[in-house]
Amino acid sequence: MEPPAKEDTCTYASDWVATKLRWKLTADSAEVKALRTAAGGCKNARVTFRPAA
């Protein structure tokens, strides 16, 4: 679960989480673990989202 460009990993992980939150989607334990691993080096990453109507 990584983007093609390594330098985009933090943006990719943040966008993934934002999409899950926006649409109230769940994540199984494997997905949570993969997201934590991908975002592990993202010290200043922020997740912003607008809930879907």
All heavy atoms as atom14 arrays in JSON, in Angstrom:
{
  "sequence": "MEPPAKEDTCTYASDWVATKLRWKLTADSAEVKALRTAAGGCKNARVTFRPAA",
  "atom14_mask": [
    [1, 1, 1, 1, 1, 1, 1, 1, 0, 0, 0, 0, 0, 0],
    [1, 1, 1, 1, 1, 1, 1, 1, 1, 0, 0, 0, 0, 0],
    [1, 1, 1, 1, 1, 1, 1, 0, 0, 0, 0, 0, 0, 0],
    [1, 1, 1, 1, 1, 1, 1, 0, 0, 0, 0, 0, 0, 0],
    [1, 1, 1, 1, 1, 0, 0, 0, 0, 0, 0, 0, 0, 0],
    [1, 1, 1, 1, 1, 1, 1, 1, 1, 0, 0, 0, 0, 0],
    [1, 1, 1, 1, 1, 1, 1, 1, 1, 0, 0, 0, 0, 0],
    [1, 1, 1, 1, 1, 1, 1, 1, 0, 0, 0, 0, 0, 0],
    [1, 1, 1, 1, 1, 1, 1, 0, 0, 0, 0, 0, 0, 0],
    [1, 1, 1, 1, 1, 1, 0, 0, 0, 0, 0, 0, 0, 0],
    [1, 1, 1, 1, 1, 1, 1, 0, 0, 0, 0, 0, 0, 0],
    [1, 1, 1, 1, 1, 1, 1, 1, 1, 1, 1, 1, 0, 0],
    [1, 1, 1, 1, 1, 0, 0, 0, 0, 0, 0, 0, 0, 0],
    [1, 1, 1, 1, 1, 1, 0, 0, 0, 0, 0, 0, 0, 0],
    [1, 1, 1, 1, 1, 1, 1, 1, 0, 0, 0, 0, 0, 0],
    [1, 1, 1, 1, 1, 1, 1, 1, 1, 1, 1, 1, 1, 1],
    [1, 1, 1, 1, 1, 1, 1, 0, 0, 0, 0, 0, 0, 0],
    [1, 1, 1, 1, 1, 0, 0, 0, 0, 0, 0, 0, 0, 0],
    [1, 1, 1, 1, 1, 1, 1, 0, 0, 0, 0, 0, 0, 0],
    [1, 1, 1, 1, 1, 1, 1, 1, 1, 0, 0, 0, 0, 0],
    [1, 1, 1, 1, 1, 1, 1, 1, 0, 0, 0, 0, 0, 0],
    [1, 1, 1, 1, 1, 1, 1, 1, 1, 1, 1, 0, 0, 0],
    [1, 1, 1, 1, 1, 1, 1, 1, 1, 1, 1, 1, 1, 1],
    [1, 1, 1, 1, 1, 1, 1, 1, 1, 0, 0, 0, 0, 0],
    [1, 1, 1, 1, 1, 1, 1, 1, 0, 0, 0, 0, 0, 0],
    [1, 1, 1, 1, 1, 1, 1, 0, 0, 0, 0, 0, 0, 0],
    [1, 1, 1, 1, 1, 0, 0, 0, 0, 0, 0, 0, 0, 0],
    [1, 1, 1, 1, 1, 1, 1, 1, 0, 0, 0, 0, 0, 0],
    [1, 1, 1, 1, 1, 1, 0, 0, 0, 0, 0, 0, 0, 0],
    [1, 1, 1, 1, 1, 0, 0, 0, 0, 0, 0, 0, 0, 0],
    [1, 1, 1, 1, 1, 1, 1, 1, 1, 0, 0, 0, 0, 0],
    [1, 1, 1, 1, 1, 1, 1, 0, 0, 0, 0, 0, 0, 0],
    [1, 1, 1, 1, 1, 1, 1, 1, 1, 0, 0, 0, 0, 0],
    [1, 1, 1, 1, 1, 0, 0, 0, 0, 0, 0, 0, 0, 0],
    [1, 1, 1, 1, 1, 1, 1, 1, 0, 0, 0, 0, 0, 0],
    [1, 1, 1, 1, 1, 1, 1, 1, 1, 1, 1, 0, 0, 0],
    [1, 1, 1, 1, 1, 1, 1, 0, 0, 0, 0, 0, 0, 0],
    [1, 1, 1, 1, 1, 0, 0, 0, 0, 0, 0, 0, 0, 0],
    [1, 1, 1, 1, 1, 0, 0, 0, 0, 0, 0, 0, 0, 0],
    [1, 1, 1, 1, 0, 0, 0, 0, 0, 0, 0, 0, 0, 0],
    [1, 1, 1, 1, 0, 0, 0, 0, 0, 0, 0, 0, 0, 0],
    [1, 1, 1, 1, 1, 1, 0, 0, 0, 0, 0, 0, 0, 0],
    [1, 1, 1, 1, 1, 1, 1, 1, 1, 0, 0, 0, 0, 0],
    [1, 1, 1, 1, 1, 1, 1, 1, 0, 0, 0, 0, 0, 0],
    [1, 1, 1, 1, 1, 0, 0, 0, 0, 0, 0, 0, 0, 0],
    [1, 1, 1, 1, 1, 1, 1, 1, 1, 1, 1, 0, 0, 0],
    [1, 1, 1, 1, 1, 1, 1, 0, 0, 0, 0, 0, 0, 0],
    [1, 1, 1, 1, 1, 1, 1, 0, 0, 0, 0, 0, 0, 0],
    [1, 1, 1, 1, 1, 1, 1, 1, 1, 1, 1, 0, 0, 0],
    [1, 1, 1, 1, 1, 1, 1, 1, 1, 1, 1, 0, 0, 0],
    [1, 1, 1, 1, 1, 1, 1, 0, 0, 0, 0, 0, 0, 0],
    [1, 1, 1, 1, 1, 0, 0, 0, 0, 0, 0, 0, 0, 0],
    [1, 1, 1, 1, 1, 0, 0, 0, 0, 0, 0, 0, 0, 0]
  ],
  "atom14_positions": [
    [[0.83, -1.17, 0.0], [0.0, 0.0, 0.0], [0.88, 1.24, 0.0], [1.02, 1.92, 1.0], [-0.89, -0.05, 1.23], [-1.57, 1.19, 1.56], [-2.51, 0.89, 3.04], [-3.5, 2.29, 2.99], [0.0, 0.0, 0.0], [0.0, 0.0, 0.0], [0.0, 0.0, 0.0], [0.0, 0.0, 0.0], [0.0, 0.0, 0.0], [0.0, 0.0, 0.0]],
    [[1.5, 1.48, -1.1], [2.35, 2.67, -1.22], [2.11, 3.31, -2.58], [1.83, 2.62, -3.55], [3.83, 2.29, -1.09], [4.21, 1.9, 0.32], [5.72, 1.72, 0.46], [6.47, 2.31, -0.33], [6.11, 1.0, 1.36], [0.0, 0.0, 0.0], [0.0, 0.0, 0.0], [0.0, 0.0, 0.0], [0.0, 0.0, 0.0], [0.0, 0.0, 0.0]],
    [[2.24, 4.63, -2.64], [2.1, 5.3, -3.93], [3.32, 5.01, -4.81], [4.37, 4.62, -4.3], [2.04, 6.77, -3.55], [2.81, 6.84, -2.28], [2.54, 5.54, -1.57], [0.0, 0.0, 0.0], [0.0, 0.0, 0.0], [0.0, 0.0, 0.0], [0.0, 0.0, 0.0], [0.0, 0.0, 0.0], [0.0, 0.0, 0.0], [0.0, 0.0, 0.0]],
    [[3.19, 5.22, -6.11], [4.32, 4.98, -7.01], [5.54, 5.84, -6.67], [6.66, 5.39, -6.78], [3.78, 5.35, -8.39], [2.3, 5.31, -8.25], [2.0, 5.61, -6.81], [0.0, 0.0, 0.0], [0.0, 0.0, 0.0], [0.0, 0.0, 0.0], [0.0, 0.0, 0.0], [0.0, 0.0, 0.0], [0.0, 0.0, 0.0], [0.0, 0.0, 0.0]],
    [[5.32, 7.09, -6.24], [6.42, 7.99, -5.9], [6.6, 8.0, -4.37], [5.7, 8.4, -3.65], [6.13, 9.39, -6.41], [0.0, 0.0, 0.0], [0.0, 0.0, 0.0], [0.0, 0.0, 0.0], [0.0, 0.0, 0.0], [0.0, 0.0, 0.0], [0.0, 0.0, 0.0], [0.0, 0.0, 0.0], [0.0, 0.0, 0.0], [0.0, 0.0, 0.0]],
    [[7.73, 7.53, -3.92], [8.0, 7.4, -2.48], [7.78, 8.71, -1.72], [7.3, 8.7, -0.58], [9.44, 6.9, -2.29], [9.78, 6.51, -0.9], [9.18, 5.18, -0.54], [9.78, 4.68, 0.75], [9.04, 3.57, 1.3], [0.0, 0.0, 0.0], [0.0, 0.0, 0.0], [0.0, 0.0, 0.0], [0.0, 0.0, 0.0], [0.0, 0.0, 0.0]],
    [[8.09, 9.84, -2.34], [7.96, 11.13, -1.64], [6.49, 11.52, -1.42], [6.21, 12.46, -0.68], [8.69, 12.24, -2.4], [8.14, 12.56, -3.76], [8.72, 11.71, -4.9], [9.44, 10.74, -4.63], [8.44, 12.04, -6.06], [0.0, 0.0, 0.0], [0.0, 0.0, 0.0], [0.0, 0.0, 0.0], [0.0, 0.0, 0.0], [0.0, 0.0, 0.0]],
    [[5.57, 10.8, -2.01], [4.15, 11.09, -1.84], [3.47, 10.2, -0.79], [2.25, 10.24, -0.65], [3.41, 10.95, -3.17], [3.83, 12.02, -4.17], [4.16, 13.15, -3.73], [3.81, 11.75, -5.38], [0.0, 0.0, 0.0], [0.0, 0.0, 0.0], [0.0, 0.0, 0.0], [0.0, 0.0, 0.0], [0.0, 0.0, 0.0], [0.0, 0.0, 0.0]],
    [[4.23, 9.43, -0.06], [3.67, 8.49, 0.9], [2.79, 9.17, 1.95], [1.69, 8.69, 2.24], [4.79, 7.69, 1.6], [5.5, 6.95, 0.61], [4.24, 6.73, 2.63], [0.0, 0.0, 0.0], [0.0, 0.0, 0.0], [0.0, 0.0, 0.0], [0.0, 0.0, 0.0], [0.0, 0.0, 0.0], [0.0, 0.0, 0.0], [0.0, 0.0, 0.0]],
    [[3.22, 10.28, 2.5], [2.44, 10.95, 3.54], [1.13, 11.51, 2.99], [0.08, 11.37, 3.63], [3.26, 12.05, 4.21], [4.69, 11.39, 5.1], [0.0, 0.0, 0.0], [0.0, 0.0, 0.0], [0.0, 0.0, 0.0], [0.0, 0.0, 0.0], [0.0, 0.0, 0.0], [0.0, 0.0, 0.0], [0.0, 0.0, 0.0], [0.0, 0.0, 0.0]],
    [[1.19, 12.1, 1.81], [-0.03, 12.61, 1.19], [-0.98, 11.47, 0.88], [-2.19, 11.56, 1.12], [0.31, 13.38, -0.11], [1.16, 14.47, 0.23], [-0.94, 13.89, -0.8], [0.0, 0.0, 0.0], [0.0, 0.0, 0.0], [0.0, 0.0, 0.0], [0.0, 0.0, 0.0], [0.0, 0.0, 0.0], [0.0, 0.0, 0.0], [0.0, 0.0, 0.0]],
    [[-0.45, 10.4, 0.36], [-1.25, 9.22, 0.02], [-1.95, 8.66, 1.25], [-3.16, 8.41, 1.24], [-0.32, 8.16, -0.59], [-0.98, 6.89, -1.04], [-1.64, 6.82, -2.26], [-0.94, 5.74, -0.25], [-2.23, 5.64, -2.69], [-1.53, 4.57, -0.67], [-2.17, 4.51, -1.88], [-2.75, 3.35, -2.3], [0.0, 0.0, 0.0], [0.0, 0.0, 0.0]],
    [[-1.22, 8.48, 2.34], [-1.8, 7.94, 3.57], [-2.85, 8.9, 4.14], [-3.93, 8.46, 4.57], [-0.7, 7.68, 4.6], [0.0, 0.0, 0.0], [0.0, 0.0, 0.0], [0.0, 0.0, 0.0], [0.0, 0.0, 0.0], [0.0, 0.0, 0.0], [0.0, 0.0, 0.0], [0.0, 0.0, 0.0], [0.0, 0.0, 0.0], [0.0, 0.0, 0.0]],
    [[-2.57, 10.18, 4.14], [-3.53, 11.17, 4.65], [-4.81, 11.18, 3.81], [-5.91, 11.22, 4.35], [-2.92, 12.57, 4.64], [-1.84, 12.64, 5.54], [0.0, 0.0, 0.0], [0.0, 0.0, 0.0], [0.0, 0.0, 0.0], [0.0, 0.0, 0.0], [0.0, 0.0, 0.0], [0.0, 0.0, 0.0], [0.0, 0.0, 0.0], [0.0, 0.0, 0.0]],
    [[-4.65, 11.14, 2.5], [-5.82, 11.12, 1.61], [-6.63, 9.85, 1.8], [-7.87, 9.87, 1.75], [-5.39, 11.26, 0.15], [-4.9, 12.65, -0.2], [-5.06, 13.58, 0.64], [-4.35, 12.81, -1.3], [0.0, 0.0, 0.0], [0.0, 0.0, 0.0], [0.0, 0.0, 0.0], [0.0, 0.0, 0.0], [0.0, 0.0, 0.0], [0.0, 0.0, 0.0]],
    [[-5.96, 8.73, 2.0], [-6.64, 7.45, 2.22], [-7.5, 7.53, 3.48], [-8.67, 7.16, 3.46], [-5.6, 6.35, 2.35], [-6.16, 4.96, 2.39], [-6.86, 4.38, 3.42], [-6.08, 3.97, 1.38], [-7.21, 3.1, 3.11], [-6.73, 2.82, 1.85], [-5.49, 3.93, 0.12], [-6.83, 1.65, 1.1], [-5.58, 2.77, -0.61], [-6.25, 1.66, -0.14]],
    [[-6.93, 8.01, 4.56], [-7.65, 8.13, 5.82], [-8.8, 9.13, 5.68], [-9.91, 8.88, 6.16], [-6.7, 8.52, 6.98], [-7.48, 8.84, 8.24], [-5.71, 7.39, 7.23], [0.0, 0.0, 0.0], [0.0, 0.0, 0.0], [0.0, 0.0, 0.0], [0.0, 0.0, 0.0], [0.0, 0.0, 0.0], [0.0, 0.0, 0.0], [0.0, 0.0, 0.0]],
    [[-8.56, 10.25, 5.02], [-9.6, 11.25, 4.83], [-10.79, 10.67, 4.06], [-11.95, 10.93, 4.39], [-9.05, 12.47, 4.1], [0.0, 0.0, 0.0], [0.0, 0.0, 0.0], [0.0, 0.0, 0.0], [0.0, 0.0, 0.0], [0.0, 0.0, 0.0], [0.0, 0.0, 0.0], [0.0, 0.0, 0.0], [0.0, 0.0, 0.0], [0.0, 0.0, 0.0]],
    [[-10.51, 9.87, 3.06], [-11.58, 9.24, 2.29], [-12.38, 8.27, 3.16], [-13.61, 8.25, 3.11], [-11.0, 8.5, 1.07], [-10.32, 9.46, 0.25], [-12.08, 7.81, 0.26], [0.0, 0.0, 0.0], [0.0, 0.0, 0.0], [0.0, 0.0, 0.0], [0.0, 0.0, 0.0], [0.0, 0.0, 0.0], [0.0, 0.0, 0.0], [0.0, 0.0, 0.0]],
    [[-11.69, 7.5, 3.96], [-12.37, 6.56, 4.87], [-13.28, 7.33, 5.83], [-14.42, 6.93, 6.08], [-11.35, 5.75, 5.67], [-10.59, 4.72, 4.9], [-11.5, 3.57, 4.55], [-10.71, 2.32, 4.28], [-11.56, 1.16, 4.17], [0.0, 0.0, 0.0], [0.0, 0.0, 0.0], [0.0, 0.0, 0.0], [0.0, 0.0, 0.0], [0.0, 0.0, 0.0]],
    [[-12.77, 8.42, 6.38], [-13.55, 9.22, 7.32], [-14.73, 9.91, 6.64], [-15.84, 9.92, 7.16], [-12.66, 10.25, 8.01], [-11.6, 9.67, 8.95], [-10.62, 10.76, 9.37], [-12.25, 9.03, 10.16], [0.0, 0.0, 0.0], [0.0, 0.0, 0.0], [0.0, 0.0, 0.0], [0.0, 0.0, 0.0], [0.0, 0.0, 0.0], [0.0, 0.0, 0.0]],
    [[-14.48, 10.48, 5.47], [-15.54, 11.19, 4.74], [-16.74, 10.3, 4.49], [-17.88, 10.7, 4.67], [-15.0, 11.71, 3.42], [-16.07, 12.34, 2.54], [-15.47, 12.9, 1.24], [-16.49, 13.27, 0.28], [-17.18, 14.4, 0.3], [-16.94, 15.29, 1.23], [-18.08, 14.66, -0.62], [0.0, 0.0, 0.0], [0.0, 0.0, 0.0], [0.0, 0.0, 0.0]],
    [[-16.5, 9.08, 4.08], [-17.58, 8.17, 3.71], [-17.94, 7.19, 4.82], [-18.71, 6.25, 4.6], [-17.21, 7.43, 2.42], [-17.06, 8.39, 1.29], [-15.89, 8.85, 0.75], [-18.1, 9.07, 0.6], [-16.14, 9.76, -0.25], [-17.51, 9.91, -0.36], [-19.49, 9.04, 0.69], [-18.24, 10.71, -1.21], [-20.22, 9.86, -0.17], [-19.61, 10.66, -1.1]],
    [[-17.37, 7.39, 6.0], [-17.65, 6.53, 7.17], [-17.39, 5.05, 6.86], [-18.17, 4.18, 7.19], [-19.09, 6.72, 7.66], [-19.37, 8.12, 8.14], [-20.79, 8.26, 8.62], [-21.07, 9.69, 9.02], [-22.45, 9.92, 9.37], [0.0, 0.0, 0.0], [0.0, 0.0, 0.0], [0.0, 0.0, 0.0], [0.0, 0.0, 0.0], [0.0, 0.0, 0.0]],
    [[-16.26, 4.81, 6.21], [-15.87, 3.45, 5.86], [-15.03, 2.85, 6.99], [-14.33, 3.57, 7.7], [-15.04, 3.46, 4.57], [-15.75, 4.05, 3.35], [-14.78, 4.15, 2.18], [-16.96, 3.22, 2.98], [0.0, 0.0, 0.0], [0.0, 0.0, 0.0], [0.0, 0.0, 0.0], [0.0, 0.0, 0.0], [0.0, 0.0, 0.0], [0.0, 0.0, 0.0]],
    [[-15.11, 1.57, 7.12], [-14.33, 0.88, 8.15], [-13.0, 0.42, 7.57], [-12.8, 0.42, 6.36], [-15.11, -0.33, 8.7], [-15.36, -1.24, 7.63], [-16.42, 0.1, 9.33], [0.0, 0.0, 0.0], [0.0, 0.0, 0.0], [0.0, 0.0, 0.0], [0.0, 0.0, 0.0], [0.0, 0.0, 0.0], [0.0, 0.0, 0.0], [0.0, 0.0, 0.0]],
    [[-12.13, 0.02, 8.45], [-10.84, -0.55, 8.06], [-10.59, -1.77, 8.93], [-10.76, -1.7, 10.15], [-9.72, 0.47, 8.24], [0.0, 0.0, 0.0], [0.0, 0.0, 0.0], [0.0, 0.0, 0.0], [0.0, 0.0, 0.0], [0.0, 0.0, 0.0], [0.0, 0.0, 0.0], [0.0, 0.0, 0.0], [0.0, 0.0, 0.0], [0.0, 0.0, 0.0]],
    [[-10.2, -2.87, 8.3], [-9.89, -4.05, 9.1], [-8.49, -3.9, 9.7], [-7.77, -2.94, 9.41], [-10.03, -5.34, 8.29], [-9.07, -5.44, 7.11], [-8.03, -4.73, 7.11], [-9.34, -6.23, 6.2], [0.0, 0.0, 0.0], [0.0, 0.0, 0.0], [0.0, 0.0, 0.0], [0.0, 0.0, 0.0], [0.0, 0.0, 0.0], [0.0, 0.0, 0.0]],
    [[-8.12, -4.83, 10.54], [-6.85, -4.71, 11.27], [-5.64, -4.68, 10.33], [-4.67, -3.97, 10.58], [-6.7, -5.82, 12.3], [-6.75, -7.09, 11.68], [0.0, 0.0, 0.0], [0.0, 0.0, 0.0], [0.0, 0.0, 0.0], [0.0, 0.0, 0.0], [0.0, 0.0, 0.0], [0.0, 0.0, 0.0], [0.0, 0.0, 0.0], [0.0, 0.0, 0.0]],
    [[-5.71, -5.41, 9.22], [-4.59, -5.41, 8.27], [-4.44, -4.04, 7.61], [-3.32, -3.55, 7.4], [-4.8, -6.49, 7.21], [0.0, 0.0, 0.0], [0.0, 0.0, 0.0], [0.0, 0.0, 0.0], [0.0, 0.0, 0.0], [0.0, 0.0, 0.0], [0.0, 0.0, 0.0], [0.0, 0.0, 0.0], [0.0, 0.0, 0.0], [0.0, 0.0, 0.0]],
    [[-5.56, -3.41, 7.29], [-5.51, -2.1, 6.66], [-4.99, -1.05, 7.65], [-4.18, -0.2, 7.29], [-6.89, -1.7, 6.15], [-6.91, -0.4, 5.39], [-8.27, -0.05, 4.83], [-9.26, -0.75, 5.1], [-8.33, 0.96, 4.12], [0.0, 0.0, 0.0], [0.0, 0.0, 0.0], [0.0, 0.0, 0.0], [0.0, 0.0, 0.0], [0.0, 0.0, 0.0]],
    [[-5.45, -1.11, 8.89], [-4.98, -0.18, 9.92], [-3.47, -0.33, 10.1], [-2.74, 0.66, 10.16], [-5.74, -0.4, 11.25], [-5.09, 0.39, 12.37], [-7.2, -0.02, 11.1], [0.0, 0.0, 0.0], [0.0, 0.0, 0.0], [0.0, 0.0, 0.0], [0.0, 0.0, 0.0], [0.0, 0.0, 0.0], [0.0, 0.0, 0.0], [0.0, 0.0, 0.0]],
    [[-3.01, -1.56, 10.14], [-1.57, -1.81, 10.31], [-0.78, -1.25, 9.13], [0.24, -0.61, 9.31], [-1.32, -3.31, 10.45], [0.12, -3.66, 10.68], [0.32, -5.15, 10.85], [1.79, -5.46, 11.06], [2.03, -6.89, 11.21], [0.0, 0.0, 0.0], [0.0, 0.0, 0.0], [0.0, 0.0, 0.0], [0.0, 0.0, 0.0], [0.0, 0.0, 0.0]],
    [[-1.29, -1.45, 7.91], [-0.61, -0.94, 6.72], [-0.59, 0.59, 6.72], [0.42, 1.2, 6.37], [-1.31, -1.46, 5.46], [0.0, 0.0, 0.0], [0.0, 0.0, 0.0], [0.0, 0.0, 0.0], [0.0, 0.0, 0.0], [0.0, 0.0, 0.0], [0.0, 0.0, 0.0], [0.0, 0.0, 0.0], [0.0, 0.0, 0.0], [0.0, 0.0, 0.0]],
    [[-1.68, 1.21, 7.12], [-1.72, 2.68, 7.18], [-0.76, 3.21, 8.23], [-0.08, 4.21, 8.0], [-3.14, 3.16, 7.47], [-4.08, 3.15, 6.28], [-5.53, 3.31, 6.73], [-3.7, 4.25, 5.3], [0.0, 0.0, 0.0], [0.0, 0.0, 0.0], [0.0, 0.0, 0.0], [0.0, 0.0, 0.0], [0.0, 0.0, 0.0], [0.0, 0.0, 0.0]],
    [[-0.71, 2.56, 9.37], [0.23, 3.0, 10.42], [1.66, 2.87, 9.95], [2.5, 3.74, 10.22], [0.0, 2.21, 11.7], [-1.24, 2.64, 12.42], [-1.39, 1.95, 13.75], [-2.54, 2.49, 14.45], [-3.26, 1.82, 15.33], [-2.93, 0.59, 15.65], [-4.28, 2.39, 15.91], [0.0, 0.0, 0.0], [0.0, 0.0, 0.0], [0.0, 0.0, 0.0]],
    [[1.96, 1.8, 9.24], [3.31, 1.6, 8.71], [3.63, 2.67, 7.67], [4.7, 3.28, 7.72], [3.44, 0.2, 8.09], [3.21, -0.78, 9.11], [4.81, -0.01, 7.48], [0.0, 0.0, 0.0], [0.0, 0.0, 0.0], [0.0, 0.0, 0.0], [0.0, 0.0, 0.0], [0.0, 0.0, 0.0], [0.0, 0.0, 0.0], [0.0, 0.0, 0.0]],
    [[2.69, 2.9, 6.75], [2.91, 3.89, 5.69], [3.08, 5.28, 6.27], [3.91, 6.07, 5.8], [1.74, 3.87, 4.71], [0.0, 0.0, 0.0], [0.0, 0.0, 0.0], [0.0, 0.0, 0.0], [0.0, 0.0, 0.0], [0.0, 0.0, 0.0], [0.0, 0.0, 0.0], [0.0, 0.0, 0.0], [0.0, 0.0, 0.0], [0.0, 0.0, 0.0]],
    [[2.32, 5.62, 7.3], [2.35, 6.96, 7.89], [3.36, 7.1, 9.01], [3.48, 8.18, 9.6], [0.95, 7.32, 8.4], [0.0, 0.0, 0.0], [0.0, 0.0, 0.0], [0.0, 0.0, 0.0], [0.0, 0.0, 0.0], [0.0, 0.0, 0.0], [0.0, 0.0, 0.0], [0.0, 0.0, 0.0], [0.0, 0.0, 0.0], [0.0, 0.0, 0.0]],
    [[4.1, 6.08, 9.3], [5.04, 6.09, 10.41], [6.04, 7.22, 10.39], [6.42, 7.75, 11.42], [0.0, 0.0, 0.0], [0.0, 0.0, 0.0], [0.0, 0.0, 0.0], [0.0, 0.0, 0.0], [0.0, 0.0, 0.0], [0.0, 0.0, 0.0], [0.0, 0.0, 0.0], [0.0, 0.0, 0.0], [0.0, 0.0, 0.0], [0.0, 0.0, 0.0]],
    [[6.46, 7.63, 9.23], [7.46, 8.7, 9.13], [6.86, 10.07, 8.83], [7.59, 11.01, 8.53], [0.0, 0.0, 0.0], [0.0, 0.0, 0.0], [0.0, 0.0, 0.0], [0.0, 0.0, 0.0], [0.0, 0.0, 0.0], [0.0, 0.0, 0.0], [0.0, 0.0, 0.0], [0.0, 0.0, 0.0], [0.0, 0.0, 0.0], [0.0, 0.0, 0.0]],
    [[5.56, 10.17, 8.92], [4.87, 11.43, 8.59], [4.64, 12.24, 9.85], [3.57, 12.21, 10.45], [3.54, 11.13, 7.89], [3.71, 10.11, 6.43], [0.0, 0.0, 0.0], [0.0, 0.0, 0.0], [0.0, 0.0, 0.0], [0.0, 0.0, 0.0], [0.0, 0.0, 0.0], [0.0, 0.0, 0.0], [0.0, 0.0, 0.0], [0.0, 0.0, 0.0]],
    [[5.63, 12.99, 10.25], [5.58, 13.71, 11.53], [4.58, 14.87, 11.54], [3.94, 15.12, 12.54], [6.96, 14.21, 11.89], [7.95, 13.09, 12.09], [9.26, 13.6, 12.63], [10.3, 12.52, 12.7], [10.01, 11.41, 13.52], [0.0, 0.0, 0.0], [0.0, 0.0, 0.0], [0.0, 0.0, 0.0], [0.0, 0.0, 0.0], [0.0, 0.0, 0.0]],
    [[4.43, 15.57, 10.45], [3.56, 16.75, 10.42], [2.34, 16.57, 9.52], [1.72, 17.54, 9.12], [4.35, 17.98, 9.96], [5.45, 18.32, 10.94], [5.24, 18.3, 12.14], [6.63, 18.61, 10.43], [0.0, 0.0, 0.0], [0.0, 0.0, 0.0], [0.0, 0.0, 0.0], [0.0, 0.0, 0.0], [0.0, 0.0, 0.0], [0.0, 0.0, 0.0]],
    [[2.0, 15.34, 9.22], [0.85, 15.08, 8.34], [-0.45, 15.42, 9.06], [-0.58, 15.23, 10.27], [0.84, 13.62, 7.91], [0.0, 0.0, 0.0], [0.0, 0.0, 0.0], [0.0, 0.0, 0.0], [0.0, 0.0, 0.0], [0.0, 0.0, 0.0], [0.0, 0.0, 0.0], [0.0, 0.0, 0.0], [0.0, 0.0, 0.0], [0.0, 0.0, 0.0]],
    [[-1.39, 15.97, 8.29], [-2.71, 16.29, 8.82], [-3.75, 15.64, 7.94], [-3.58, 15.55, 6.73], [-2.95, 17.79, 8.83], [-2.15, 18.49, 9.87], [-2.49, 19.96, 9.89], [-2.03, 20.49, 11.16], [-2.8, 21.07, 12.04], [-4.07, 21.22, 11.8], [-2.31, 21.52, 13.16], [0.0, 0.0, 0.0], [0.0, 0.0, 0.0], [0.0, 0.0, 0.0]],
    [[-4.81, 15.2, 8.56], [-5.93, 14.64, 7.82], [-7.1, 15.6, 7.97], [-7.54, 15.87, 9.08], [-6.32, 13.24, 8.36], [-7.55, 12.72, 7.66], [-5.16, 12.27, 8.22], [0.0, 0.0, 0.0], [0.0, 0.0, 0.0], [0.0, 0.0, 0.0], [0.0, 0.0, 0.0], [0.0, 0.0, 0.0], [0.0, 0.0, 0.0], [0.0, 0.0, 0.0]],
    [[-7.56, 16.12, 6.85], [-8.73, 16.99, 6.86], [-9.74, 16.4, 5.91], [-9.39, 15.85, 4.86], [-8.39, 18.43, 6.45], [-7.79, 18.42, 5.16], [-7.44, 19.08, 7.44], [0.0, 0.0, 0.0], [0.0, 0.0, 0.0], [0.0, 0.0, 0.0], [0.0, 0.0, 0.0], [0.0, 0.0, 0.0], [0.0, 0.0, 0.0], [0.0, 0.0, 0.0]],
    [[-11.01, 16.5, 6.29], [-12.06, 15.95, 5.45], [-13.37, 16.66, 5.73], [-13.54, 17.27, 6.77], [-12.22, 14.44, 5.67], [-12.82, 14.09, 7.01], [-14.17, 13.78, 7.1], [-12.05, 14.08, 8.15], [-14.74, 13.47, 8.34], [-12.61, 13.77, 9.39], [-13.95, 13.46, 9.48], [0.0, 0.0, 0.0], [0.0, 0.0, 0.0], [0.0, 0.0, 0.0]],
    [[-14.27, 16.55, 4.79], [-15.63, 17.07, 4.96], [-16.55, 15.87, 4.89], [-16.52, 15.13, 3.89], [-15.97, 18.05, 3.86], [-17.38, 18.6, 3.98], [-17.65, 19.59, 2.9], [-16.75, 20.73, 3.13], [-16.97, 21.93, 2.66], [-18.01, 22.15, 1.89], [-16.13, 22.91, 2.91], [0.0, 0.0, 0.0], [0.0, 0.0, 0.0], [0.0, 0.0, 0.0]],
    [[-17.36, 15.63, 5.92], [-18.27, 14.49, 5.88], [-19.19, 14.56, 4.66], [-19.64, 15.63, 4.26], [-19.08, 14.62, 7.17], [-18.21, 15.44, 8.07], [-17.47, 16.38, 7.16], [0.0, 0.0, 0.0], [0.0, 0.0, 0.0], [0.0, 0.0, 0.0], [0.0, 0.0, 0.0], [0.0, 0.0, 0.0], [0.0, 0.0, 0.0], [0.0, 0.0, 0.0]],
    [[-19.42, 13.41, 4.07], [-20.32, 13.33, 2.91], [-21.75, 13.61, 3.38], [-22.13, 13.27, 4.49], [-20.23, 11.96, 2.26], [0.0, 0.0, 0.0], [0.0, 0.0, 0.0], [0.0, 0.0, 0.0], [0.0, 0.0, 0.0], [0.0, 0.0, 0.0], [0.0, 0.0, 0.0], [0.0, 0.0, 0.0], [0.0, 0.0, 0.0], [0.0, 0.0, 0.0]],
    [[-22.49, 14.22, 2.5], [-23.87, 14.56, 2.85], [-24.78, 13.35, 2.75], [-24.58, 12.42, 2.1], [-24.37, 15.65, 1.91], [0.0, 0.0, 0.0], [0.0, 0.0, 0.0], [0.0, 0.0, 0.0], [0.0, 0.0, 0.0], [0.0, 0.0, 0.0], [0.0, 0.0, 0.0], [0.0, 0.0, 0.0], [0.0, 0.0, 0.0], [0.0, 0.0, 0.0]]
  ]
}
